[in-house]
């Protein structure tokens, strides 16, 4: 069982939850994800820095990242996560190219 980290815009929060469930139950991935249900404007800059550090650590621990790029949208943080994954030799799987 491979470990992957879900990456994507929080605007796709509900979709990412469904996708994570399908990846685990139908494709036998161990999925690391963060879904907090918080509005971005409720977070302080310190909160954001801590969450970013935690997400990058999840990527370090993973075999791959799974990019939720619904309708081709990839936000700035997700682009940073993709760069980080590439720099660390992680496989990058795009939702738009993966048959779920």
MODELLER restraints for C-alpha pairs under 7 A, 6 or more apart:
rsr = mdl.restraints
at = mdl.atoms
rsr.add(forms.Gaussian(group=physical.xy_distance, feature=features.Distance(at['CA:1:A'], at['CA:28:A']), mean=5.97, stdev=0.5))
rsr.add(forms.Gaussian(group=physical.xy_distance, feature=features.Distance(at['CA:1:A'], at['CA:29:A']), mean=5.63, stdev=0.5))
rsr.add(forms.Gaussian(group=physical.xy_distance, feature=features.Distance(at['CA:1:A'], at['CA:30:A']), mean=6.49, stdev=0.5))
rsr.add(forms.Gaussian(group=physical.xy_distance, feature=features.Distance(at['CA:2:A'], at['CA:29:A']), mean=5.26, stdev=0.5))
rsr.add(forms.Gaussian(group=physical.xy_distance, feature=features.Distance(at['CA:2:A'], at['CA:30:A']), mean=5.95, stdev=0.5))
rsr.add(forms.Gaussian(group=physical.xy_distance, feature=features.Distance(at['CA:2:A'], at['CA:63:A']), mean=6.26, stdev=0.5))
rsr.add(forms.Gaussian(group=physical.xy_distance, feature=features.Distance(at['CA:3:A'], at['CA:29:A']), mean=5.81, stdev=0.5))
rsr.add(forms.Gaussian(group=physical.xy_distance, feature=features.Distance(at['CA:3:A'], at['CA:30:A']), mean=4.49, stdev=0.5))
rsr.add(forms.Gaussian(group=physical.xy_distance, feature=features.Distance(at['CA:3:A'], at['CA:31:A']), mean=5.84, stdev=0.5))
rsr.add(forms.Gaussian(group=physical.xy_distance, feature=features.Distance(at['CA:3:A'], at['CA:62:A']), mean=5.00, stdev=0.5))
rsr.add(forms.Gaussian(group=physical.xy_distance, feature=features.Distance(at['CA:3:A'], at['CA:63:A']), mean=5.42, stdev=0.5))
rsr.add(forms.Gaussian(group=physical.xy_distance, feature=features.Distance(at['CA:3:A'], at['CA:64:A']), mean=6.83, stdev=0.5))
rsr.add(forms.Gaussian(group=physical.xy_distance, feature=features.Distance(at['CA:4:A'], at['CA:29:A']), mean=6.73, stdev=0.5))
rsr.add(forms.Gaussian(group=physical.xy_distance, feature=features.Distance(at['CA:4:A'], at['CA:30:A']), mean=6.20, stdev=0.5))
rsr.add(forms.Gaussian(group=physical.xy_distance, feature=features.Distance(at['CA:4:A'], at['CA:31:A']), mean=5.09, stdev=0.5))
rsr.add(forms.Gaussian(group=physical.xy_distance, feature=features.Distance(at['CA:4:A'], at['CA:32:A']), mean=6.06, stdev=0.5))
rsr.add(forms.Gaussian(group=physical.xy_distance, feature=features.Distance(at['CA:4:A'], at['CA:62:A']), mean=5.00, stdev=0.5))
rsr.add(forms.Gaussian(group=physical.xy_distance, feature=features.Distance(at['CA:4:A'], at['CA:63:A']), mean=5.76, stdev=0.5))
rsr.add(forms.Gaussian(group=physical.xy_distance, feature=features.Distance(at['CA:4:A'], at['CA:64:A']), mean=4.81, stdev=0.5))
rsr.add(forms.Gaussian(group=physical.xy_distance, feature=features.Distance(at['CA:4:A'], at['CA:65:A']), mean=5.11, stdev=0.5))
rsr.add(forms.Gaussian(group=physical.xy_distance, feature=features.Distance(at['CA:4:A'], at['CA:66:A']), mean=6.49, stdev=0.5))
rsr.add(forms.Gaussian(group=physical.xy_distance, feature=features.Distance(at['CA:5:A'], at['CA:31:A']), mean=5.75, stdev=0.5))
rsr.add(forms.Gaussian(group=physical.xy_distance, feature=features.Distance(at['CA:5:A'], at['CA:32:A']), mean=4.61, stdev=0.5))
rsr.add(forms.Gaussian(group=physical.xy_distance, feature=features.Distance(at['CA:5:A'], at['CA:33:A']), mean=5.81, stdev=0.5))
rsr.add(forms.Gaussian(group=physical.xy_distance, feature=features.Distance(at['CA:5:A'], at['CA:58:A']), mean=6.35, stdev=0.5))
rsr.add(forms.Gaussian(group=physical.xy_distance, feature=features.Distance(at['CA:5:A'], at['CA:59:A']), mean=5.86, stdev=0.5))
rsr.add(forms.Gaussian(group=physical.xy_distance, feature=features.Distance(at['CA:5:A'], at['CA:62:A']), mean=6.24, stdev=0.5))
rsr.add(forms.Gaussian(group=physical.xy_distance, feature=features.Distance(at['CA:5:A'], at['CA:64:A']), mean=6.62, stdev=0.5))
rsr.add(forms.Gaussian(group=physical.xy_distance, feature=features.Distance(at['CA:5:A'], at['CA:65:A']), mean=4.71, stdev=0.5))
rsr.add(forms.Gaussian(group=physical.xy_distance, feature=features.Distance(at['CA:5:A'], at['CA:66:A']), mean=6.02, stdev=0.5))
rsr.add(forms.Gaussian(group=physical.xy_distance, feature=features.Distance(at['CA:6:A'], at['CA:31:A']), mean=6.93, stdev=0.5))
rsr.add(forms.Gaussian(group=physical.xy_distance, feature=features.Distance(at['CA:6:A'], at['CA:32:A']), mean=6.35, stdev=0.5))
rsr.add(forms.Gaussian(group=physical.xy_distance, feature=features.Distance(at['CA:6:A'], at['CA:33:A']), mean=5.30, stdev=0.5))
rsr.add(forms.Gaussian(group=physical.xy_distance, feature=features.Distance(at['CA:6:A'], at['CA:65:A']), mean=5.89, stdev=0.5))
rsr.add(forms.Gaussian(group=physical.xy_distance, feature=features.Distance(at['CA:6:A'], at['CA:66:A']), mean=4.86, stdev=0.5))
rsr.add(forms.Gaussian(group=physical.xy_distance, feature=features.Distance(at['CA:6:A'], at['CA:67:A']), mean=6.14, stdev=0.5))
rsr.add(forms.Gaussian(group=physical.xy_distance, feature=features.Distance(at['CA:7:A'], at['CA:65:A']), mean=6.66, stdev=0.5))
rsr.add(forms.Gaussian(group=physical.xy_distance, feature=features.Distance(at['CA:7:A'], at['CA:66:A']), mean=5.95, stdev=0.5))
rsr.add(forms.Gaussian(group=physical.xy_distance, feature=features.Distance(at['CA:7:A'], at['CA:67:A']), mean=4.84, stdev=0.5))
rsr.add(forms.Gaussian(group=physical.xy_distance, feature=features.Distance(at['CA:7:A'], at['CA:68:A']), mean=6.12, stdev=0.5))
rsr.add(forms.Gaussian(group=physical.xy_distance, feature=features.Distance(at['CA:7:A'], at['CA:78:A']), mean=6.04, stdev=0.5))
rsr.add(forms.Gaussian(group=physical.xy_distance, feature=features.Distance(at['CA:8:A'], at['CA:67:A']), mean=5.72, stdev=0.5))
rsr.add(forms.Gaussian(group=physical.xy_distance, feature=features.Distance(at['CA:8:A'], at['CA:68:A']), mean=4.90, stdev=0.5))
rsr.add(forms.Gaussian(group=physical.xy_distance, feature=features.Distance(at['CA:8:A'], at['CA:69:A']), mean=6.63, stdev=0.5))
rsr.add(forms.Gaussian(group=physical.xy_distance, feature=features.Distance(at['CA:8:A'], at['CA:74:A']), mean=6.79, stdev=0.5))
rsr.add(forms.Gaussian(group=physical.xy_distance, feature=features.Distance(at['CA:8:A'], at['CA:78:A']), mean=5.60, stdev=0.5))
rsr.add(forms.Gaussian(group=physical.xy_distance, feature=features.Distance(at['CA:9:A'], at['CA:74:A']), mean=6.98, stdev=0.5))
rsr.add(forms.Gaussian(group=physical.xy_distance, feature=features.Distance(at['CA:9:A'], at['CA:75:A']), mean=6.12, stdev=0.5))
rsr.add(forms.Gaussian(group=physical.xy_distance, feature=features.Distance(at['CA:9:A'], at['CA:78:A']), mean=6.94, stdev=0.5))
rsr.add(forms.Gaussian(group=physical.xy_distance, feature=features.Distance(at['CA:13:A'], at['CA:35:A']), mean=6.57, stdev=0.5))
rsr.add(forms.Gaussian(group=physical.xy_distance, feature=features.Distance(at['CA:16:A'], at['CA:68:A']), mean=6.96, stdev=0.5))
rsr.add(forms.Gaussian(group=physical.xy_distance, feature=features.Distance(at['CA:20:A'], at['CA:31:A']), mean=6.25, stdev=0.5))
rsr.add(forms.Gaussian(group=physical.xy_distance, feature=features.Distance(at['CA:23:A'], at['CA:29:A']), mean=5.61, stdev=0.5))
rsr.add(forms.Gaussian(group=physical.xy_distance, feature=features.Distance(at['CA:24:A'], at['CA:30:A']), mean=5.96, stdev=0.5))
rsr.add(forms.Gaussian(group=physical.xy_distance, feature=features.Distance(at['CA:24:A'], at['CA:31:A']), mean=6.58, stdev=0.5))
rsr.add(forms.Gaussian(group=physical.xy_distance, feature=features.Distance(at['CA:32:A'], at['CA:58:A']), mean=6.72, stdev=0.5))
rsr.add(forms.Gaussian(group=physical.xy_distance, feature=features.Distance(at['CA:56:A'], at['CA:81:A']), mean=6.97, stdev=0.5))
rsr.add(forms.Gaussian(group=physical.xy_distance, feature=features.Distance(at['CA:59:A'], at['CA:65:A']), mean=6.73, stdev=0.5))
rsr.add(forms.Gaussian(group=physical.xy_distance, feature=features.Distance(at['CA:59:A'], at['CA:85:A']), mean=6.61, stdev=0.5))
rsr.add(forms.Gaussian(group=physical.xy_distance, feature=features.Distance(at['CA:63:A'], at['CA:90:A']), mean=5.87, stdev=0.5))
rsr.add(forms.Gaussian(group=physical.xy_distance, feature=features.Distance(at['CA:63:A'], at['CA:91:A']), mean=6.66, stdev=0.5))
rsr.add(forms.Gaussian(group=physical.xy_distance, feature=features.Distance(at['CA:64:A'], at['CA:90:A']), mean=4.90, stdev=0.5))
rsr.add(forms.Gaussian(group=physical.xy_distance, feature=features.Distance(at['CA:64:A'], at['CA:91:A']), mean=4.38, stdev=0.5))
rsr.add(forms.Gaussian(group=physical.xy_distance, feature=features.Distance(at['CA:64:A'], at['CA:92:A']), mean=5.68, stdev=0.5))
rsr.add(forms.Gaussian(group=physical.xy_distance, feature=features.Distance(at['CA:65:A'], at['CA:91:A']), mean=6.39, stdev=0.5))
rsr.add(forms.Gaussian(group=physical.xy_distance, feature=features.Distance(at['CA:65:A'], at['CA:92:A']), mean=5.13, stdev=0.5))
rsr.add(forms.Gaussian(group=physical.xy_distance, feature=features.Distance(at['CA:65:A'], at['CA:93:A']), mean=6.11, stdev=0.5))
rsr.add(forms.Gaussian(group=physical.xy_distance, feature=features.Distance(at['CA:66:A'], at['CA:92:A']), mean=6.21, stdev=0.5))
rsr.add(forms.Gaussian(group=physical.xy_distance, feature=features.Distance(at['CA:66:A'], at['CA:93:A']), mean=4.77, stdev=0.5))
rsr.add(forms.Gaussian(group=physical.xy_distance, feature=features.Distance(at['CA:66:A'], at['CA:94:A']), mean=5.85, stdev=0.5))
rsr.add(forms.Gaussian(group=physical.xy_distance, feature=features.Distance(at['CA:66:A'], at['CA:95:A']), mean=6.74, stdev=0.5))
rsr.add(forms.Gaussian(group=physical.xy_distance, feature=features.Distance(at['CA:67:A'], at['CA:93:A']), mean=6.05, stdev=0.5))
rsr.add(forms.Gaussian(group=physical.xy_distance, feature=features.Distance(at['CA:67:A'], at['CA:94:A']), mean=4.77, stdev=0.5))
rsr.add(forms.Gaussian(group=physical.xy_distance, feature=features.Distance(at['CA:67:A'], at['CA:95:A']), mean=5.82, stdev=0.5))
rsr.add(forms.Gaussian(group=physical.xy_distance, feature=features.Distance(at['CA:68:A'], at['CA:94:A']), mean=6.44, stdev=0.5))
rsr.add(forms.Gaussian(group=physical.xy_distance, feature=features.Distance(at['CA:68:A'], at['CA:95:A']), mean=5.13, stdev=0.5))
rsr.add(forms.Gaussian(group=physical.xy_distance, feature=features.Distance(at['CA:69:A'], at['CA:94:A']), mean=6.65, stdev=0.5))
rsr.add(forms.Gaussian(group=physical.xy_distance, feature=features.Distance(at['CA:69:A'], at['CA:95:A']), mean=5.96, stdev=0.5))
rsr.add(forms.Gaussian(group=physical.xy_distance, feature=features.Distance(at['CA:69:A'], at['CA:96:A']), mean=6.27, stdev=0.5))
rsr.add(forms.Gaussian(group=physical.xy_distance, feature=features.Distance(at['CA:70:A'], at['CA:96:A']), mean=6.84, stdev=0.5))
